[in-house]
Amino acid sequence: MEREMSTGRLTLPTDVDMVQETIRLKNLLGADALRDCDGTDMPEELLSQDAKIYATYYTTRKDNAWAEANPEEIQQEYLISDRVTAKDTSLRIRLMKGFHTQQLKVNTIDDPKRWWEVIDRTTGEIVSTDHWQYDEVSGEVVIDTVPYHQYTVSFLAFLIWDPVHMYNFITNDWKDAPHQLTYDVRQPKTQAYVKEKLKRWCEENPRVDVVRFTTFFHQFTLTFDDQKREKYVEWFGYSASVSPYILEQFEKWAGYPFRPEYIVDEGYHNSIFRKPSKEFLDFVEFQQIEVSKLAKELVDIVHSYGKEAMMFLGDHWIGTEPFGKYFANIGLDAVVGSVGDGVTLRMISDIQGVKYTEGRLLPYFFPDVFTEGGDPIGESKDNWLKARRAILRSPVDRIGYGGYLKLADEWPGFIDRISHVVNEFRQIHEHMQGSQSYTAPFKVAVLNSWGSLRRWMANQVHHALWYREIYSYVGVLEALSGMPVDVEFITFEEMKQGIDPAIRVIINAGDAYTAFSGGDNWKDPDLVCALRRFVDEGGGFIGVGEPTACQYQGRFFQLSDVLGVDRELGFSLSTDKYNTLNRKHFILEDVTGEIDFGEGKSRIYAQGEHYQILDMDGQYSRLVVNEYGQGRSVYFAGLPYSPQNCRILLRAIYYAAGRAEEMKKYYVSDVETEIAVFEKTGMLAVINNTQETKKTDLYIDGALKANLTLSPMELKWINYKEEL
């Protein structure tokens, strides 16, 4: 059933010294679009090729002359100084200590007393502006202090080197390129200039078909230290989306004064792991409203010249969150983003309100990968194995690559690898014919503080990067990204207001007190009662790590009764726990080896009368099921992504939903294989998620239909209505 489709759905990068090689690879791979990249140029000779021409367009940089002429309209970022302990009644804090002065410069244009804040971090009190002053000569804030109290200064700084350009400059070891300044398009003078500049650019580039905005106005938080190392990175961060002009508008919209603390957030910078404050959520919404309105004006300009407008999901993307309420108003034709795994694939492919989506596959053609000791082919294989299973559930419309094409072309065997990926991608679209793959007859909801606003964005950094402390939770989303289930993302407030009857399983995964576990949300009786009722009436609940965790009223897991477990914090060591292992269970029927719980959680003990412990670490539990009224729960100490853990979670979902008997409607036996079924076309796909040969049994409606042998990484198509 494998028929190669020779052309389409592929974008390739190019450069001025790669004209003939680009034409050759375009024809070889069947690419129908060509693009430039940061640090490259589109060759004039390629503009006449039979292909869509993408042009990267920067609204905020690559125009140092304008930025230098208008220094008050350079972009700004809220920074927070180090915590410094006073030893006397006066203290001097040097603001730029630890920051890179080639990237950031203290804003002395706008009144520090209006926009800065000094806080006594020992008491949490704001230090009156009468008790501090800024010494511009020394770059220090001088504070009247209480001895041995700690103090911080929150202040505005200009971004005098665009963070992404700085990153690319350092990564690629560029020597001669000038540092690109970054200007604030939200401010009136620059805004008018940028609109006119875009019109001129469209007129001067008639052969460009797609304007690829990279991106719009506000850079995610990417701050470097004084040694040019990344100091603070928050892909969802709003710290660099501020200016006095914007903040005055916010105050009018919100109806209350703005505080720097709403942004610097005690030094946490509103990390996605922080339970968001009302004020920060207000600022996010305000920015989304304003950014979407202004972005629409630029998109309308592009459309007026007969060109498509595409947004890159990254760089200056803050305020354009694609699952926010205002994104569709922008009127974009397409979104393109970097695909590091199944989660980031779904982050792009699930976007609504655009005509098409495009995934930029890894590796990026940069010298940090295409170098001695690098393994771009291995990275490509790993990337495709994870992305492919998600594509079968929710496909992007196109794929592409970025970087320096010369590096890829000169790496032995890499073009053959790309050819294989592109061929499989086209096969998927050919066989699904726009239809959706089969999903379970119920929905699964992920419960956290962000809900659908940051769909597929929970517990991660970006581009498949993860922290050691949270890969056990990212694994839950990675598994879900390619599962035959419809996934919703809901907030705690939505949980209280009522649950969609189609949702039969709710997952709460994360560390205690984070936005993903929920923190003191769990002190709310309306929330805990809503979830108890949901499970008691037949729903399922899956907790990973420290679900419902908040020390309160003698419990750490506030729904320990539903979960059948709690965590020992040392408060109840005098209370004996008697836990017994019993591995015989539906959830473990496919398990052939040890279960990987990742970082896991220690000192989890089962409690109640209706639990069963499926896995233990010494005297404590790691996997527990529990019955609660008519419903069920499953607890995992951690669940990093692996094919086996993916199967365990799938079984846990069906078990918790009370629908175990329906799991084998379409099913393959080996845990390292998966199945996707397209009932409309009569086609099914069985994938081997490993680089080894696998044998697996295929079941339909619970009956064995075929014994299959899959070569390494194979995608096998079967017309099951005719062949089985």
C-alpha positions, 0 to 999 in steps of 0.5 A, spaced: 500 500 500 506 504 499 505 509 493 510 515 493 507 522 492 512 525 489 511 533 490 508 538 495 507 539 502 514 541 503 518 547 504 526 547 504 531 553 506 536 556 501 541 561 501 545 565 496 551 560 495 546 554 494 542 556 488 543 549 484 543 545 490 537 548 492 534 546 485 536 539 485 534 538 492 527 541 490 526 536 484 529 530 488 524 531 494 518 534 491 518 541 495 513 546 493 516 552 497 522 555 498 524 559 504 530 564 507 532 563 514 535 568 519 542 570 517 541 567 510 538 571 503 533 568 498 537 568 491 534 572 486 535 566 481 530 562 485 524 567 485 522 564 478 522 557 480 515 553 480 515 554 488 511 558 493 517 563 496 517 564 503 520 571 506 522 571 513 519 578 515 521 581 522 517 587 524 521 589 530 529 588 528 533 589 522 533 596 522 538 599 527 538 606 523 530 607 526 532 604 533 538 608 534 534 614 531 528 613 536 532 610 543 525 611 547 522 606 543 526 601 543 523 595 546 524 594 554 524 588 559 522 588 567 528 585 570 529 584 578 536 585 581 539 580 586 537 579 593 542 583 597 542 583 605 543 589 608 548 590 614 547 597 616 541 602 615 543 604 608 544 599 602 547 600 595 544 595 589 548 595 582 542 593 578 546 590 572 550 585 576 549 579 572 546 581 566 549 582 559 550 590 558 551 588 550 544 586 551 540 590 556 541 597 558 537 601 564 532 605 562 533 612 565 529 616 560 522 614 564 521 616 571 524 610 576 520 613 581 514 611 577 516 605 574 521 601 578 519 598 585 524 596 591 521 591 596 523 588 602 523 581 601 524 579 608 517 582 610 514 583 603 513 590 604 514 596 598 519 601 600 517 608 599 520 612 593 522 617 599 527 611 601 531 610 595 534 613 589 538 611 583 545 613 582 546 613 575 553 614 575 554 608 579 548 604 576 546 603 583 540 604 587 541 607 594 536 604 599 534 606 606 534 599 610 533 595 616 539 591 618 539 584 615 533 585 611 534 583 604 532 587 598 531 587 591 530 592 585 525 591 580 527 596 574 526 597 566 531 596 561 532 597 554 533 591 550 539 593 546 540 587 542 535 582 540 535 576 544 534 571 538 539 575 534 544 574 540 542 567 541 543 566 533 550 570 533 553 566 539 550 559 537 553 560 530 559 564 532 558 570 528 564 575 528 562 581 523 554 581 524 552 588 527 548 587 533 540 588 531 537 593 536 529 591 537 524 596 537 517 597 540 512 596 534 506 598 539 508 605 540 505 610 536 511 613 532 514 606 531 508 603 529 506 608 523 513 607 521 513 599 521 506 599 517 509 604 511 515 600 511 511 593 510 507 596 505 514 598 501 517 592 502 511 588 499 511 593 493 519 591 492 518 584 493 512 582 488 515 575 487 514 573 494 508 569 496 508 568 503 510 573 508 513 569 514 512 574 520 518 572 525 513 574 529 510 580 531 511 585 537 514 582 543 519 577 544 519 571 549 523 572 555 530 570 553 535 574 558 543 573 558 548 573 563 554 577 563 558 571 560 553 571 554 550 564 557 542 564 558 540 567 565 533 566 564 529 563 559 521 563 559 518 561 552 511 563 555 514 569 559 511 576 558 517 580 562 519 583 555 512 585 553 512 592 557 513 599 556 511 605 560 506 607 554 503 600 554 503 600 562 499 606 562 494 603 557 493 597 561 492 601 567 486 604 564 483 598 561 484 594 568 482 600 572 487 599 577 495 601 578 500 597 575 506 594 579 512 591 577 511 585 581 506 583 577 511 581 572 517 580 576 513 575 581 518 575 586 524 573 581 520 567 578 518 572 572 511 568 572 514 562 569 509 557 566 509 553 573 507 558 577 500 559 579 498 565 575 495 571 579 489 575 577 493 581 575 498 577 571 492 573 567 489 580 566 495 583 563 496 577 559 489 578 556 490 585 555 496 584 551 492 579 547 487 584 545 492 589 543 497 585 540 491 581 535 488 588 533 495 591 531 497 584 528 491 584 524 493 591 521 499 588 518 496 582 516 491 586 512 496 590 509 500 583 506 493 581 504 492 587 500 498 586 496 495 579 494 500 575 499 499 570 504 501 572 511 504 566 516 506 567 523 512 563 526 510 560 533 516 563 537 521 569 537 516 575 538 510 571 539 508 573 546 500 576 545 499 571 539 497 565 543 494 561 538 489 558 543 487 564 546 480 568 545 483 573 540 488 569 535 483 568 530 481 575 529 488 576 526 486 573 520 493 569 518 493 564 513 498 559 516 502 558 522 509 555 522 512 552 528 518 548 530 516 540 532 521 537 537 516 531 539 509 529 539 507 535 544 510 540 540 506 537 533 500 538 536 501 545 539 501 547 532 496 542 528 491 543 533 491 551 532 484 553 529 483 560 525 488 559 520 488 555 513 493 551 514 499 549 519 506 547 518 511 544 522 518 545 522 522 538 523 528 537 527 534 538 526 535 545 525 541 545 520 545 549 524 553 547 526 551 545 533 548 539 530 552 538 523 558 538 526 564 532 528 560 528 534 553 530 532 548 526 530 543 529 525 540 523 522 539 520 529 536 526 531 531 526 525 529 519 526 527 520 534 524 527 532 520 523 526 518 517 531 515 522 536 512 527 531 509 521 526 504 518 532 501 525 533 501 527 526 496 520 525 491 523 530 492 531 528 496 532 522 499 539 520 498 540 513 505 541 511 512 540 514 519 543 512 526 545 515 530 551 517 537 553 517 543 552 512 541 547 507 549 546 505 550 543 512 544 538 510 546 537 503 554 535 505 552 530 511 552 523 508 545 520 508 542 525 511 538 527 504 536 520 504 533 520 511 529 527 509 526 523 503 524 517 507 520 522 512 517 526 506 514 520 503 511 517 509 508 524 511 505 524 504 502 517 505 499 519 511 495 525 508 493 521 502 490 515 506 487 519 511 484 524 505 482 529 510 478 525 515 480 524 522 483 517 525 478 513 530 478 515 537 475 512 544 468 514 545 469 519 550 474 525 552 480 525 556 481 532 560 487 535 563 486 539 569 491 545 570 491 553 572 492 554 564 487 550 561 486 551 553 490 557 553 496 553 553 493 547 550 499 542 549 504 547 553 503 544 560 510 542 564 515 544 558 520 549 556 519 549 548 521 545 542 521 538 546 526 541 551 524 539 558 527 540 565 529 533 569 524 535 574 518 535 570 520 530 564 515 525 568 510 530 567 511 532 560 511 524 558 503 524 560 502 529 554 507 526 549 503 519 550 497 523 549 499 527 543 499 520 539 493 516 543 486 515 540 483 519 545 480 526 544 484 531 549 481 537 552 485 542 557 480 545 563 482 550 568 480 549 576 474 554 575 471 551 569 471 544 573 467 548 578 462 550 573 461 544 570 464 538 566 462 536 559 459 530 559 463 527 554 469 527 559 470 521 562 477 521 565 480 527 568 488 528 569 492 532 574 499 531 573 505 536 576 509 538 582 505 540 588 504 548 588 505 549 581 500 551 576 499 544 573 498 541 580 494 547 582 496 549 589 491 552 594 486 551 589 485 545 592 483 548 599 476 550 595 471 546 597 467 547 591 473 544 587 474 538 591 466 537 591 466 537 584 471 532 582 469 527 588 462 528 585 465 527 578 468 520 580 463 518 585 458 518 579 462 514 574 468 518 572 475 517 572 481 520 575 488 520 574 493 523 578 501 523 576 506 526 581 503 530 586 496 531 584 491 535 588 497 537 593 496 542 598 498 541 605 491 543 609 486 539 614 491 533 615 492 531 608 497 533 603 493 530 597 486 533 598 483 528 594 487 522 597 480 519 598 479 519 591 486 517 589 487 512 595 494 515 596 497 520 600 504 523 601 508 522 607 511 529 609 513 527 616 507 529 620 504 522 620 510 517 621 507 515 628 501 512 624 503 505 621 502 504 614 500 497 611 501 496 604 501 490 600 503 489 592 498 486 588 501 486 580 495 482 577 491 488 573 488 490 567 493 496 566 499 491 567 497 486 562 502 488 556 508 490 561 514 486 560 519 489 564 520 494 569 516 500 569 519 507 568 517 512 573 522 517 572 523 522 577 517 519 581 515 521 588 518 518 594 514 516 600 507 515 597 503 510 601 496 507 600 490 508 604 483 507 605 479 501 603 478 500 596 485 500 593 490 496 590 498 497 589 500 495 582 508 497 583 512 499 590 519 502 591 520 498 598 515 500 603 512 505 599 507 505 592 508 508 585 502 505 582 495 505 585 488 504 583 482 505 587 475 505 587 471 511 589 463 510 588 461 508 581 468 511 579 475 509 579 482 513 580 489 511 578 495 514 581 502 514 578 509 517 582 511 519 575 510 517 567 516 519 563 514 518 555 516 511 553 512 506 548 511 502 554 509 507 559 504 510 553 501 503 553 500 503 561 497 510 560 492 508 555 490 502 559 489 506 565 485 511 561 480 505 559 480 502 566 478 509 569 473 510 564 470 504 566 470 502 558 476 496 559 472 492 554 472 497 548 480 498 548 481 492 543 476 495 538 482 497 534 489 494 537 496 492 536 499 487 542 506 489 542 507 496 546 512 499 542 507 499 536 501 503 535 495 503 530 491 509 527 484 507 524 481 512 518 474 509 518 472 513 512 477 511 508 478 504 510 485 504 511 489 503 518 496 504 519 500 500 524 507 504 526 513 501 529 516 506 534 523 503 535 529 502 531 528 494 531 524 489 528 517 488 531 512 482 531 505 485 533 498 482 533 492 486 530 485 486 533 479 489 530 473 489 535 476 484 540 478 479 534 485 477 532 485 479 525 493 479 523 500 477 525 504 483 523 512 483 522 514 491 522 521 493 520 525 498 524 521 505 524 516 502 519 509 505 517 505 499 514 498 501 511 492 496 510 486 497 507 482 493 513 475 493 510 478 489 503 484 485 506 482 483 513 
